[in-house]
C-alpha cells in the first residue's frame, strides 16, 4: 500500500498514550492499532478529523505517500 500512516509519531511528541488517544478520538485502541500498523483499508474523514483535532496537526502530519517498488526483474 503506497499510503503510510505515521500516527504513532504525533502522540509520542505530546507524551500521549495510545489508550488516551483512542479515548479522546472516540475509537477503540484495537482500531487505532490497525491504523498505526498500516493494516487499515480505509479511514473515515471523521476519524481523520478527530485525530487532527486531538493531536493539533494536519492530515499530512499523519499520512504520507510512498512509491511502490515497481522494478521488474
Predicted model as a PDB file, atoms N, CA, C, CB and O in Angstrom, pLDDT in the B-factor column:
MODEL        1                                                                  
ATOM      1  N   UNK A   1       0.851  -1.179   0.000  1.00 64.00           N  
ATOM      2  CA  UNK A   1       0.000   0.000   0.000  1.00 64.00           C  
ATOM      3  C   UNK A   1       0.894   1.239   0.000  1.00 64.00           C  
ATOM      4  CB  UNK A   1      -0.967   0.000   1.229  1.00 64.00           C  
ATOM      5  O   UNK A   1       1.764   1.370   0.861  1.00 64.00           O  
ATOM      6  N   UNK A   2       0.697   2.125  -0.931  1.00 83.00           N  
ATOM      7  CA  UNK A   2       1.579   3.290  -1.016  1.00 83.00           C  
ATOM      8  C   UNK A   2       1.289   4.391   0.008  1.00 83.00           C  
ATOM      9  CB  UNK A   2       1.486   3.870  -2.381  1.00 83.00           C  
ATOM     10  O   UNK A   2       2.055   5.350   0.104  1.00 83.00           O  
ATOM     11  N   UNK A   3       0.216   4.273   0.763  1.00 87.00           N  
ATOM     12  CA  UNK A   3      -0.076   5.262   1.805  1.00 87.00           C  
ATOM     13  C   UNK A   3       0.402   4.700   3.140  1.00 87.00           C  
ATOM     14  CB  UNK A   3      -1.612   5.611   1.856  1.00 87.00           C  
ATOM     15  O   UNK A   3       0.003   3.607   3.541  1.00 87.00           O  
ATOM     16  N   UNK A   4       1.256   5.450   3.819  1.00 87.00           N  
ATOM     17  CA  UNK A   4       1.778   5.027   5.123  1.00 87.00           C  
ATOM     18  C   UNK A   4       1.242   5.958   6.194  1.00 87.00           C  
ATOM     19  CB  UNK A   4       3.334   5.016   5.134  1.00 87.00           C  
ATOM     20  O   UNK A   4       1.104   7.160   5.967  1.00 87.00           O  
ATOM     21  N   UNK A   5       0.943   5.410   7.350  1.00 89.00           N  
ATOM     22  CA  UNK A   5       0.422   6.195   8.474  1.00 89.00           C  
ATOM     23  C   UNK A   5       1.517   6.393   9.518  1.00 89.00           C  
ATOM     24  CB  UNK A   5      -0.814   5.499   9.109  1.00 89.00           C  
ATOM     25  O   UNK A   5       2.179   5.444   9.938  1.00 89.00           O  
ATOM     26  N   UNK A   6       1.689   7.633   9.920  1.00 88.00           N  
ATOM     27  CA  UNK A   6       2.650   7.978  10.975  1.00 88.00           C  
ATOM     28  C   UNK A   6       1.893   8.409  12.233  1.00 88.00           C  
ATOM     29  CB  UNK A   6       3.618   9.111  10.501  1.00 88.00           C  
ATOM     30  O   UNK A   6       2.222   9.415  12.861  1.00 88.00           O  
ATOM     31  N   UNK A   7       0.887   7.635  12.577  1.00 88.00           N  
ATOM     32  CA  UNK A   7       0.010   8.019  13.681  1.00 88.00           C  
ATOM     33  C   UNK A   7       0.696   7.874  15.034  1.00 88.00           C  
ATOM     34  CB  UNK A   7      -1.254   7.182  13.655  1.00 88.00           C  
ATOM     35  O   UNK A   7       0.249   8.482  16.007  1.00 88.00           O  
ATOM     36  N   UNK A   8       1.755   7.096  15.127  1.00 85.00           N  
ATOM     37  CA  UNK A   8       2.436   6.932  16.408  1.00 85.00           C  
ATOM     38  C   UNK A   8       3.383   8.086  16.729  1.00 85.00           C  
ATOM     39  CB  UNK A   8       3.205   5.635  16.413  1.00 85.00           C  
ATOM     40  O   UNK A   8       3.749   8.271  17.890  1.00 85.00           O  
ATOM     41  N   UNK A   9       3.783   8.862  15.733  1.00 85.00           N  
ATOM     42  CA  UNK A   9       4.750   9.945  15.946  1.00 85.00           C  
ATOM     43  C   UNK A   9       4.143  11.115  16.721  1.00 85.00           C  
ATOM     44  CB  UNK A   9       5.284  10.440  14.606  1.00 85.00           C  
ATOM     45  O   UNK A   9       4.720  11.581  17.703  1.00 85.00           O  
ATOM     46  N   UNK A  10       2.988  11.580  16.280  1.00 86.00           N  
ATOM     47  CA  UNK A  10       2.383  12.769  16.890  1.00 86.00           C  
ATOM     48  C   UNK A  10       2.006  12.561  18.367  1.00 86.00           C  
ATOM     49  CB  UNK A  10       1.147  13.171  16.103  1.00 86.00           C  
ATOM     50  O   UNK A  10       2.309  13.428  19.186  1.00 86.00           O  
ATOM     51  N   UNK A  11       1.362  11.457  18.732  1.00 88.00           N  
ATOM     52  CA  UNK A  11       1.050  11.272  20.158  1.00 88.00           C  
ATOM     53  C   UNK A  11       2.310  11.179  21.019  1.00 88.00           C  
ATOM     54  CB  UNK A  11       0.207  10.015  20.350  1.00 88.00           C  
ATOM     55  O   UNK A  11       2.322  11.651  22.155  1.00 88.00           O  
ATOM     56  N   UNK A  12       3.372  10.569  20.478  1.00 86.00           N  
ATOM     57  CA  UNK A  12       4.620  10.450  21.234  1.00 86.00           C  
ATOM     58  C   UNK A  12       5.196  11.826  21.536  1.00 86.00           C  
ATOM     59  CB  UNK A  12       5.643   9.605  20.460  1.00 86.00           C  
ATOM     60  O   UNK A  12       5.722  12.056  22.625  1.00 86.00           O  
ATOM     61  N   UNK A  13       5.100  12.736  20.582  1.00 87.00           N  
ATOM     62  CA  UNK A  13       5.604  14.097  20.795  1.00 87.00           C  
ATOM     63  C   UNK A  13       4.852  14.803  21.918  1.00 87.00           C  
ATOM     64  CB  UNK A  13       5.494  14.912  19.505  1.00 87.00           C  
ATOM     65  O   UNK A  13       5.416  15.639  22.623  1.00 87.00           O  
ATOM     66  N   UNK A  14       3.582  14.461  22.077  1.00 87.00           N  
ATOM     67  CA  UNK A  14       2.761  15.085  23.116  1.00 87.00           C  
ATOM     68  C   UNK A  14       2.690  14.246  24.384  1.00 87.00           C  
ATOM     69  CB  UNK A  14       1.364  15.327  22.593  1.00 87.00           C  
ATOM     70  O   UNK A  14       1.934  14.557  25.305  1.00 87.00           O  
ATOM     71  N   UNK A  15       3.487  13.179  24.424  1.00 90.00           N  
ATOM     72  CA  UNK A  15       3.511  12.272  25.577  1.00 90.00           C  
ATOM     73  C   UNK A  15       2.113  11.736  25.906  1.00 90.00           C  
ATOM     74  CB  UNK A  15       4.096  12.991  26.800  1.00 90.00           C  
ATOM     75  O   UNK A  15       1.706  11.687  27.067  1.00 90.00           O  
ATOM     76  N   UNK A  16       1.387  11.335  24.850  1.00 91.00           N  
ATOM     77  CA  UNK A  16       0.030  10.819  24.990  1.00 91.00           C  
ATOM     78  C   UNK A  16       0.048   9.323  24.704  1.00 91.00           C  
ATOM     79  CB  UNK A  16      -0.960  11.558  24.036  1.00 91.00           C  
ATOM     80  O   UNK A  16       0.626   8.888  23.708  1.00 91.00           O  
ATOM     81  N   UNK A  17      -0.572   8.548  25.559  1.00 91.00           N  
ATOM     82  CA  UNK A  17      -0.611   7.104  25.359  1.00 91.00           C  
ATOM     83  C   UNK A  17      -1.602   6.742  24.256  1.00 91.00           C  
ATOM     84  CB  UNK A  17      -0.983   6.389  26.665  1.00 91.00           C  
ATOM     85  O   UNK A  17      -2.479   7.533  23.910  1.00 91.00           O  
ATOM     86  N   UNK A  18      -1.451   5.543  23.715  1.00 89.00           N  
ATOM     87  CA  UNK A  18      -2.362   5.051  22.684  1.00 89.00           C  
ATOM     88  C   UNK A  18      -3.780   4.976  23.232  1.00 89.00           C  
ATOM     89  CB  UNK A  18      -1.909   3.669  22.170  1.00 89.00           C  
ATOM     90  O   UNK A  18      -4.738   5.337  22.548  1.00 89.00           O  
ATOM     91  N   UNK A  19      -3.911   4.507  24.470  1.00 93.00           N  
ATOM     92  CA  UNK A  19      -5.236   4.405  25.083  1.00 93.00           C  
ATOM     93  C   UNK A  19      -5.893   5.761  25.242  1.00 93.00           C  
ATOM     94  CB  UNK A  19      -5.140   3.726  26.431  1.00 93.00           C  
ATOM     95  O   UNK A  19      -7.088   5.909  24.984  1.00 93.00           O  
ATOM     96  N   UNK A  20      -5.122   6.752  25.666  1.00 95.00           N  
ATOM     97  CA  UNK A  20      -5.674   8.101  25.829  1.00 95.00           C  
ATOM     98  C   UNK A  20      -6.076   8.678  24.478  1.00 95.00           C  
ATOM     99  CB  UNK A  20      -4.653   9.029  26.522  1.00 95.00           C  
ATOM    100  O   UNK A  20      -7.139   9.287  24.358  1.00 95.00           O  
ATOM    101  N   UNK A  21      -5.237   8.494  23.459  1.00 95.00           N  
ATOM    102  CA  UNK A  21      -5.563   8.997  22.127  1.00 95.00           C  
ATOM    103  C   UNK A  21      -6.836   8.344  21.606  1.00 95.00           C  
ATOM    104  CB  UNK A  21      -4.400   8.746  21.154  1.00 95.00           C  
ATOM    105  O   UNK A  21      -7.728   9.033  21.112  1.00 95.00           O  
ATOM    106  N   UNK A  22      -6.927   7.031  21.711  1.00 96.00           N  
ATOM    107  CA  UNK A  22      -8.121   6.318  21.245  1.00 96.00           C  
ATOM    108  C   UNK A  22      -9.364   6.829  21.960  1.00 96.00           C  
ATOM    109  CB  UNK A  22      -7.969   4.801  21.465  1.00 96.00           C  
ATOM    110  O   UNK A  22     -10.402   7.043  21.334  1.00 96.00           O  
ATOM    111  N   UNK A  23      -9.261   7.023  23.259  1.00 97.00           N  
ATOM    112  CA  UNK A  23     -10.393   7.514  24.044  1.00 97.00           C  
ATOM    113  C   UNK A  23     -10.815   8.905  23.596  1.00 97.00           C  
ATOM    114  CB  UNK A  23     -10.044   7.529  25.531  1.00 97.00           C  
ATOM    115  O   UNK A  23     -12.003   9.174  23.421  1.00 97.00           O  
ATOM    116  N   UNK A  24      -9.844   9.784  23.412  1.00 96.00           N  
ATOM    117  CA  UNK A  24     -10.155  11.164  23.029  1.00 96.00           C  
ATOM    118  C   UNK A  24     -10.689  11.269  21.603  1.00 96.00           C  
ATOM    119  CB  UNK A  24      -8.919  12.031  23.172  1.00 96.00           C  
ATOM    120  O   UNK A  24     -11.480  12.161  21.295  1.00 96.00           O  
ATOM    121  N   UNK A  25     -10.252  10.348  20.729  1.00 96.00           N  
ATOM    122  CA  UNK A  25     -10.727  10.345  19.346  1.00 96.00           C  
ATOM    123  C   UNK A  25     -12.087   9.665  19.233  1.00 96.00           C  
ATOM    124  CB  UNK A  25      -9.714   9.646  18.436  1.00 96.00           C  
ATOM    125  O   UNK A  25     -12.878   9.986  18.346  1.00 96.00           O  
ATOM    126  N   UNK A  26     -12.351   8.727  20.135  1.00 96.00           N  
ATOM    127  CA  UNK A  26     -13.627   8.020  20.115  1.00 96.00           C  
ATOM    128  C   UNK A  26     -13.587   6.719  19.331  1.00 96.00           C  
ATOM    129  CB  UNK A  26     -14.682   8.905  19.543  1.00 96.00           C  
ATOM    130  O   UNK A  26     -14.603   6.289  18.784  1.00 96.00           O  
ATOM    131  N   UNK A  27     -12.415   6.087  19.274  1.00 96.00           N  
ATOM    132  CA  UNK A  27     -12.287   4.777  18.642  1.00 96.00           C  
ATOM    133  C   UNK A  27     -11.634   3.822  19.636  1.00 96.00           C  
ATOM    134  CB  UNK A  27     -11.456   4.865  17.318  1.00 96.00           C  
ATOM    135  O   UNK A  27     -11.089   4.247  20.655  1.00 96.00           O  
ATOM    136  N   UNK A  28     -11.695   2.544  19.331  1.00 96.00           N  
ATOM    137  CA  UNK A  28     -11.105   1.566  20.235  1.00 96.00           C  
ATOM    138  C   UNK A  28      -9.587   1.541  20.047  1.00 96.00           C  
ATOM    139  CB  UNK A  28     -11.711   0.161  19.995  1.00 96.00           C  
ATOM    140  O   UNK A  28      -9.093   1.867  18.967  1.00 96.00           O  
ATOM    141  N   UNK A  29      -8.850   1.160  21.080  1.00 95.00           N  
ATOM    142  CA  UNK A  29      -7.400   1.011  20.915  1.00 95.00           C  
ATOM    143  C   UNK A  29      -7.047   0.010  19.810  1.00 95.00           C  
ATOM    144  CB  UNK A  29      -6.767   0.568  22.235  1.00 95.00           C  
ATOM    145  O   UNK A  29      -6.035   0.175  19.129  1.00 95.00           O  
ATOM    146  N   UNK A  30      -7.868  -1.018  19.628  1.00 95.00           N  
ATOM    147  CA  UNK A  30      -7.612  -2.002  18.570  1.00 95.00           C  
ATOM    148  C   UNK A  30      -7.726  -1.357  17.188  1.00 95.00           C  
ATOM    149  CB  UNK A  30      -8.595  -3.186  18.685  1.00 95.00           C  
ATOM    150  O   UNK A  30      -6.903  -1.623  16.313  1.00 95.00           O  
ATOM    151  N   UNK A  31      -8.736  -0.514  16.987  1.00 95.00           N  
ATOM    152  CA  UNK A  31      -8.882   0.159  15.699  1.00 95.00           C  
ATOM    153  C   UNK A  31      -7.761   1.171  15.478  1.00 95.00           C  
ATOM    154  CB  UNK A  31     -10.244   0.855  15.612  1.00 95.00           C  
ATOM    155  O   UNK A  31      -7.305   1.349  14.348  1.00 95.00           O  
ATOM    156  N   UNK A  32      -7.319   1.826  16.526  1.00 95.00           N  
ATOM    157  CA  UNK A  32      -6.189   2.740  16.403  1.00 95.00           C  
ATOM    158  C   UNK A  32      -4.931   1.967  16.025  1.00 95.00           C  
ATOM    159  CB  UNK A  32      -5.971   3.518  17.717  1.00 95.00           C  
ATOM    160  O   UNK A  32      -4.124   2.452  15.231  1.00 95.00           O  
ATOM    161  N   UNK A  33      -4.754   0.777  16.582  1.00 94.00           N  
ATOM    162  CA  UNK A  33      -3.597  -0.057  16.250  1.00 94.00           C  
ATOM    163  C   UNK A  33      -3.629  -0.460  14.776  1.00 94.00           C  
ATOM    164  CB  UNK A  33      -3.562  -1.314  17.146  1.00 94.00           C  
ATOM    165  O   UNK A  33      -2.584  -0.502  14.126  1.00 94.00           O  
ATOM    166  N   UNK A  34      -4.810  -0.756  14.247  1.00 94.00           N  
ATOM    167  CA  UNK A  34      -4.945  -1.100  12.833  1.00 94.00           C  
ATOM    168  C   UNK A  34      -4.494   0.074  11.966  1.00 94.00           C  
ATOM    169  CB  UNK A  34      -6.406  -1.491  12.501  1.00 94.00           C  
ATOM    170  O   UNK A  34      -3.809  -0.121  10.962  1.00 94.00           O  
ATOM    171  N   UNK A  35      -4.877   1.289  12.349  1.00 92.00           N  
ATOM    172  CA  UNK A  35      -4.441   2.483  11.614  1.00 92.00           C  
ATOM    173  C   UNK A  35      -2.932   2.673  11.729  1.00 92.00           C  
ATOM    174  CB  UNK A  35      -5.172   3.734  12.136  1.00 92.00           C  
ATOM    175  O   UNK A  35      -2.252   2.927  10.734  1.00 92.00           O  
ATOM    176  N   UNK A  36      -2.416   2.549  12.943  1.00 90.00           N  
ATOM    177  CA  UNK A  36      -0.989   2.771  13.186  1.00 90.00           C  
ATOM    178  C   UNK A  36      -0.113   1.782  12.438  1.00 90.00           C  
ATOM    179  CB  UNK A  36      -0.696   2.685  14.663  1.00 90.00           C  
ATOM    180  O   UNK A  36       0.958   2.145  11.950  1.00 90.00           O  
ATOM    181  N   UNK A  37      -0.556   0.540  12.345  1.00 89.00           N  
ATOM    182  CA  UNK A  37       0.258  -0.514  11.748  1.00 89.00           C  
ATOM    183  C   UNK A  37       0.082  -0.631  10.241  1.00 89.00           C  
ATOM    184  CB  UNK A  37      -0.069  -1.828  12.388  1.00 89.00           C  
ATOM    185  O   UNK A  37       0.662  -1.520   9.618  1.00 89.00           O  
ATOM    186  N   UNK A  38      -0.708   0.254   9.649  1.00 85.00           N  
ATOM    187  CA  UNK A  38      -0.883   0.247   8.208  1.00 85.00           C  
ATOM    188  C   UNK A  38      -1.743  -0.875   7.682  1.00 85.00           C  
ATOM    189  CB  UNK A  38       0.423   0.181   7.563  1.00 85.00           C  
ATOM    190  O   UNK A  38      -1.676  -1.192   6.495  1.00 85.00           O  
ATOM    191  N   UNK A  39      -2.552  -1.487   8.530  1.00 90.00           N  
ATOM    192  CA  UNK A  39      -3.414  -2.579   8.096  1.00 90.00           C  
ATOM    193  C   UNK A  39      -4.805  -2.105   7.694  1.00 90.00           C  
ATOM    194  CB  UNK A  39      -3.528  -3.605   9.190  1.00 90.00           C  
ATOM    195  O   UNK A  39      -5.613  -2.904   7.221  1.00 90.00           O  
ATOM    196  N   UNK A  40      -5.100  -0.811   7.876  1.00 90.00           N  
ATOM    197  CA  UNK A  40      -6.419  -0.288   7.536  1.00 90.00           C  
ATOM    198  C   UNK A  40      -6.563  -0.179   6.022  1.00 90.00           C  
ATOM    199  CB  UNK A  40      -6.651   1.085   8.202  1.00 90.00           C  
ATOM    200  O   UNK A  40      -5.630   0.224   5.326  1.00 90.00           O  
ATOM    201  N   UNK A  41      -7.723  -0.536   5.529  1.00 91.00           N  
ATOM    202  CA  UNK A  41      -8.009  -0.413   4.107  1.00 91.00           C  
ATOM    203  C   UNK A  41      -8.650   0.942   3.812  1.00 91.00           C  
ATOM    204  CB  UNK A  41      -8.926  -1.557   3.639  1.00 91.00           C  
ATOM    205  O   UNK A  41      -8.658   1.388   2.665  1.00 91.00           O  
ATOM    206  N   UNK A  42      -9.187   1.599   4.844  1.00 92.00           N  
ATOM    207  CA  UNK A  42      -9.845   2.893   4.682  1.00 92.00           C  
ATOM    208  C   UNK A  42      -9.819   3.631   6.014  1.00 92.00           C  
ATOM    209  CB  UNK A  42     -11.306   2.720   4.173  1.00 92.00           C  
ATOM    210  O   UNK A  42      -9.701   3.027   7.080  1.00 92.00           O  
ATOM    211  N   UNK A  43      -9.933   4.945   5.925  1.00 93.00           N  
ATOM    212  CA  UNK A  43     -10.022   5.786   7.119  1.00 93.00           C  
ATOM    213  C   UNK A  43     -11.161   6.766   6.883  1.00 93.00           C  
ATOM    214  CB  UNK A  43      -8.659   6.538   7.419  1.00 93.00           C  
ATOM    215  O   UNK A  43     -11.184   7.462   5.868  1.00 93.00           O  
ATOM    216  N   UNK A  44     -12.088   6.821   7.799  1.00 95.00           N  
ATOM    217  CA  UNK A  44     -13.181   7.785   7.676  1.00 95.00           C  
ATOM    218  C   UNK A  44     -12.640   9.191   7.874  1.00 95.00           C  
ATOM    219  CB  UNK A  44     -14.307   7.485   8.700  1.00 95.00           C  
ATOM    220  O   UNK A  44     -11.771   9.425   8.714  1.00 95.00           O  
ATOM    221  N   UNK A  45     -13.168  10.124   7.087  1.00 97.00           N  
ATOM    222  CA  UNK A  45     -12.758  11.511   7.253  1.00 97.00           C  
ATOM    223  C   UNK A  45     -13.068  12.005   8.660  1.00 97.00           C  
ATOM    224  CB  UNK A  45     -13.449  12.398   6.218  1.00 97.00           C  
ATOM    225  O   UNK A  45     -12.326  12.822   9.205  1.00 97.00           O  
ATOM    226  N   UNK A  46     -14.150  11.519   9.251  1.00 97.00           N  
ATOM    227  CA  UNK A  46     -14.497  11.935  10.618  1.00 97.00           C  
ATOM    228  C   UNK A  46     -13.420  11.480  11.607  1.00 97.00           C  
ATOM    229  CB  UNK A  46     -15.878  11.360  11.029  1.00 97.00           C  
ATOM    230  O   UNK A  46     -13.082  12.210  12.538  1.00 97.00           O  
ATOM    231  N   UNK A  47     -12.887  10.281  11.405  1.00 96.00           N  
ATOM    232  CA  UNK A  47     -11.823   9.776  12.272  1.00 96.00           C  
ATOM    233  C   UNK A  47     -10.537  10.564  12.049  1.00 96.00           C  
ATOM    234  CB  UNK A  47     -11.581   8.277  12.017  1.00 96.00           C  
ATOM    235  O   UNK A  47      -9.850  10.924  13.005  1.00 96.00           O  
ATOM    236  N   UNK A  48     -10.217  10.828  10.791  1.00 96.00           N  
ATOM    237  CA  UNK A  48      -9.023  11.611  10.481  1.00 96.00           C  
ATOM    238  C   UNK A  48      -9.146  13.018  11.062  1.00 96.00           C  
ATOM    239  CB  UNK A  48      -8.798  11.678   8.956  1.00 96.00           C  
ATOM    240  O   UNK A  48      -8.177  13.549  11.606  1.00 96.00           O  
ATOM    241  N   UNK A  49     -10.312  13.618  10.953  1.00 97.00           N  
ATOM    242  CA  UNK A  49     -10.540  14.953  11.510  1.00 97.00           C  
ATOM    243  C   UNK A  49     -10.406  14.939  13.026  1.00 97.00           C  
ATOM    244  CB  UNK A  49     -11.927  15.475  11.110  1.00 97.00           C  
ATOM    245  O   UNK A  49      -9.830  15.859  13.608  1.00 97.00           O  
ATOM    246  N   UNK A  50     -10.934  13.900  13.670  1.00 97.00           N  
ATOM    247  CA  UNK A  50     -10.835  13.800  15.132  1.00 97.00           C  
ATOM    248  C   UNK A  50      -9.378  13.625  15.558  1.00 97.00           C  
ATOM    249  CB  UNK A  50     -11.691  12.621  15.657  1.00 97.00           C  
ATOM    250  O   UNK A  50      -8.948  14.227  16.542  1.00 97.00           O  
ATOM    251  N   UNK A  51      -8.617  12.812  14.833  1.00 96.00           N  
ATOM    252  CA  UNK A  51      -7.194  12.644  15.133  1.00 96.00           C  
ATOM    253  C   UNK A  51      -6.465  13.978  15.017  1.00 96.00           C  
ATOM    254  CB  UNK A  51      -6.558  11.604  14.187  1.00 96.00           C  
ATOM    255  O   UNK A  51      -5.668  14.335  15.885  1.00 96.00           O  
ATOM    256  N   UNK A  52      -6.740  14.709  13.944  1.00 96.00           N  
ATOM    257  CA  UNK A  52      -6.084  16.007  13.737  1.00 96.00           C  
ATOM    258  C   UNK A  52      -6.463  17.003  14.825  1.00 96.00           C  
ATOM    259  CB  UNK A  52      -6.450  16.577  12.365  1.00 96.00           C  
ATOM    260  O   UNK A  52      -5.621  17.775  15.284  1.00 96.00           O  
ATOM    261  N   UNK A  53      -7.725  16.987  15.237  1.00 96.00           N  
ATOM    262  CA  UNK A  53      -8.170  17.905  16.284  1.00 96.00           C  
ATOM    263  C   UNK A  53      -7.484  17.595  17.612  1.00 96.00           C  
ATOM    264  CB  UNK A  53      -9.694  17.830  16.447  1.00 96.00           C  
ATOM    265  O   UNK A  53      -6.970  18.497  18.273  1.00 96.00           O  
ATOM    266  N   UNK A  54      -7.476  16.340  17.994  1.00 96.00           N  
ATOM    267  CA  UNK A  54      -6.871  15.935  19.266  1.00 96.00           C  
ATOM    268  C   UNK A  54      -5.366  16.178  19.266  1.00 96.00           C  
ATOM    269  CB  UNK A  54      -7.161  14.458  19.547  1.00 96.00           C  
ATOM    270  O   UNK A  54      -4.805  16.629  20.264  1.00 96.00           O  
ATOM    271  N   UNK A  55      -4.715  15.877  18.142  1.00 94.00           N  
ATOM    272  CA  UNK A  55      -3.260  15.994  18.064  1.00 94.00           C  
ATOM    273  C   UNK A  55      -2.796  17.374  17.595  1.00 94.00           C  
ATOM    274  CB  UNK A  55      -2.716  14.939  17.134  1.00 94.00           C  
ATOM    275  O   UNK A  55      -1.597  17.649  17.534  1.00 94.00           O  
ATOM    276  N   UNK A  56      -3.764  18.239  17.265  1.00 94.00           N  
ATOM    277  CA  UNK A  56      -3.467  19.595  16.790  1.00 94.00           C  
ATOM    278  C   UNK A  56      -2.472  19.548  15.637  1.00 94.00           C  
ATOM    279  CB  UNK A  56      -2.913  20.466  17.938  1.00 94.00           C  
ATOM    280  O   UNK A  56      -1.400  20.151  15.694  1.00 94.00           O  
ATOM    281  N   UNK A  57      -2.853  18.815  14.583  1.00 94.00           N  
ATOM    282  CA  UNK A  57      -1.984  18.653  13.430  1.00 94.00           C  
ATOM    283  C   UNK A  57      -2.811  18.651  12.151  1.00 94.00           C  
ATOM    284  CB  UNK A  57      -1.164  17.359  13.546  1.00 94.00           C  
ATOM    285  O   UNK A  57      -4.035  18.774  12.190  1.00 94.00           O  
ATOM    286  N   UNK A  58      -2.140  18.514  11.034  1.00 95.00           N  
ATOM    287  CA  UNK A  58      -2.774  18.428   9.727  1.00 95.00           C  
ATOM    288  C   UNK A  58      -2.768  16.971   9.256  1.00 95.00           C  
ATOM    289  CB  UNK A  58      -2.053  19.346   8.701  1.00 95.00           C  
ATOM    290  O   UNK A  58      -1.935  16.188   9.712  1.00 95.00           O  
ATOM    291  N   UNK A  59      -3.686  16.590   8.346  1.00 95.00           N  
ATOM    292  CA  UNK A  59      -3.696  15.211   7.842  1.00 95.00           C  
ATOM    293  C   UNK A  59      -2.342  14.779   7.281  1.00 95.00           C  
ATOM    294  CB  UNK A  59      -4.759  15.061   6.769  1.00 95.00           C  
ATOM    295  O   UNK A  59      -1.961  13.616   7.419  1.00 95.00           O  
ATOM    296  N   UNK A  60      -1.623  15.687   6.659  1.00 94.00           N  
ATOM    297  CA  UNK A  60      -0.310  15.363   6.109  1.00 94.00           C  
ATOM    298  C   UNK A  60       0.726  15.024   7.164  1.00 94.00           C  
ATOM    299  CB  UNK A  60       0.183  16.501   5.290  1.00 94.00           C  
ATOM    300  O   UNK A  60       1.757  14.427   6.853  1.00 94.00           O  
ATOM    301  N   UNK A  61       0.463  15.399   8.413  1.00 93.00           N  
ATOM    302  CA  UNK A  61       1.356  15.017   9.507  1.00 93.00           C  
ATOM    303  C   UNK A  61       1.162  13.552   9.893  1.00 93.00           C  
ATOM    304  CB  UNK A  61       1.121  15.916  10.726  1.00 93.00           C  
ATOM    305  O   UNK A  61       2.032  12.940  10.513  1.00 93.00           O  
ATOM    306  N   UNK A  62       0.006  13.001   9.515  1.00 93.00           N  
ATOM    307  CA  UNK A  62      -0.335  11.628   9.905  1.00 93.00           C  
ATOM    308  C   UNK A  62      -0.216  10.630   8.763  1.00 93.00           C  
ATOM    309  CB  UNK A  62      -1.734  11.588  10.451  1.00 93.00           C  
ATOM    310  O   UNK A  62       0.011   9.443   8.998  1.00 93.00           O  
ATOM    311  N   UNK A  63      -0.368  11.102   7.525  1.00 93.00           N  
ATOM    312  CA  UNK A  63      -0.363  10.216   6.365  1.00 93.00           C  
ATOM    313  C   UNK A  63       0.667  10.695   5.352  1.00 93.00           C  
ATOM    314  CB  UNK A  63      -1.764  10.148   5.721  1.00 93.00           C  
ATOM    315  O   UNK A  63       0.879  11.896   5.185  1.00 93.00           O  
ATOM    316  N   UNK A  64       1.303   9.744   4.678  1.00 91.00           N  
ATOM    317  CA  UNK A  64       2.238  10.103   3.616  1.00 91.00           C  
ATOM    318  C   UNK A  64       2.182   9.049   2.526  1.00 91.00           C  
ATOM    319  CB  UNK A  64       3.681  10.249   4.164  1.00 91.00           C  
ATOM    320  O   UNK A  64       1.812   7.899   2.768  1.00 91.00           O  
ATOM    321  N   UNK A  65       2.554   9.460   1.325  1.00 92.00           N  
ATOM    322  CA  UNK A  65       2.570   8.578   0.170  1.00 92.00           C  
ATOM    323  C   UNK A  65       3.978   8.072  -0.053  1.00 92.00           C  
ATOM    324  CB  UNK A  65       2.044   9.295  -1.085  1.00 92.00           C  
ATOM    325  O   UNK A  65       4.937   8.843  -0.017  1.00 92.00           O  
ATOM    326  N   UNK A  66       4.102   6.779  -0.284  1.00 87.00           N  
ATOM    327  CA  UNK A  66       5.381   6.155  -0.613  1.00 87.00           C  
ATOM    328  C   UNK A  66       5.228   5.427  -1.935  1.00 87.00           C  
ATOM    329  CB  UNK A  66       5.848   5.179   0.512  1.00 87.00           C  
ATOM    330  O   UNK A  66       4.288   4.652  -2.107  1.00 87.00           O  
ATOM    331  N   UNK A  67       6.125   5.661  -2.859  1.00 84.00           N  
ATOM    332  CA  UNK A  67       6.075   4.982  -4.143  1.00 84.00           C  
ATOM    333  C   UNK A  67       6.255   3.486  -3.946  1.00 84.00           C  
ATOM    334  CB  UNK A  67       7.147   5.533  -5.093  1.00 84.00           C  
ATOM    335  O   UNK A  67       7.096   3.046  -3.162  1.00 84.00           O  
ATOM    336  N   UNK A  68       5.460   2.717  -4.662  1.00 79.00           N  
ATOM    337  CA  UNK A  68       5.604   1.265  -4.597  1.00 79.00           C  
ATOM    338  C   UNK A  68       6.778   0.852  -5.476  1.00 79.00           C  
ATOM    339  CB  UNK A  68       4.292   0.544  -5.044  1.00 79.00           C  
ATOM    340  O   UNK A  68       7.049   1.473  -6.504  1.00 79.00           O  
ATOM    341  N   UNK A  69       7.460  -0.191  -5.062  1.00 73.00           N  
ATOM    342  CA  UNK A  69       8.578  -0.701  -5.832  1.00 73.00           C  
ATOM    343  C   UNK A  69       8.031  -1.441  -7.057  1.00 73.00           C  
ATOM    344  CB  UNK A  69       9.478  -1.633  -4.963  1.00 73.00           C  
ATOM    345  O   UNK A  69       7.481  -2.536  -6.934  1.00 73.00           O  
ATOM    346  N   UNK A  70       8.186  -0.839  -8.230  1.00 63.00           N  
ATOM    347  CA  UNK A  70       7.650  -1.444  -9.439  1.00 63.00           C  
ATOM    348  C   UNK A  70       8.748  -1.961 -10.369  1.00 63.00           C  
ATOM    349  CB  UNK A  70       6.788  -0.444 -10.172  1.00 63.00           C  
ATOM    350  O   UNK A  70       8.502  -2.225 -11.546  1.00 63.00           O  
ATOM    351  N   UNK A  71       9.941  -2.100  -9.836  1.00 60.00           N  
ATOM    352  CA  UNK A  71      11.065  -2.583 -10.642  1.00 60.00           C  
ATOM    353  C   UNK A  71      10.809  -4.032 -11.080  1.00 60.00           C  
ATOM    354  CB  UNK A  71      12.400  -2.480  -9.842  1.00 60.00           C  
ATOM    355  O   UNK A  71      10.476  -4.896 -10.269  1.00 60.00           O  
ATOM    356  N   UNK A  72      10.970  -4.262 -12.357  1.00 52.00           N  
ATOM    357  CA  UNK A  72      10.783  -5.626 -12.850  1.00 52.00           C  
ATOM    358  C   UNK A  72      12.143  -6.310 -12.953  1.00 52.00           C  
ATOM    359  CB  UNK A  72      10.056  -5.629 -14.230  1.00 52.00           C  
ATOM    360  O   UNK A  72      13.176  -5.668 -13.141  1.00 52.00           O  
ATOM    361  N   UNK A  73      12.106  -7.611 -12.824  1.00 50.00           N  
ATOM    362  CA  UNK A  73      13.359  -8.378 -12.860  1.00 50.00           C  
ATOM    363  C   UNK A  73      13.586  -8.972 -14.198  1.00 50.00           C  
ATOM    364  CB  UNK A  73      13.362  -9.465 -11.823  1.00 50.00           C  
ATOM    365  O   UNK A  73      14.591  -9.651 -14.410  1.00 50.00           O  
TER     366      UNK A  73                                                      
ENDMDL                                                                          
END                                                                             
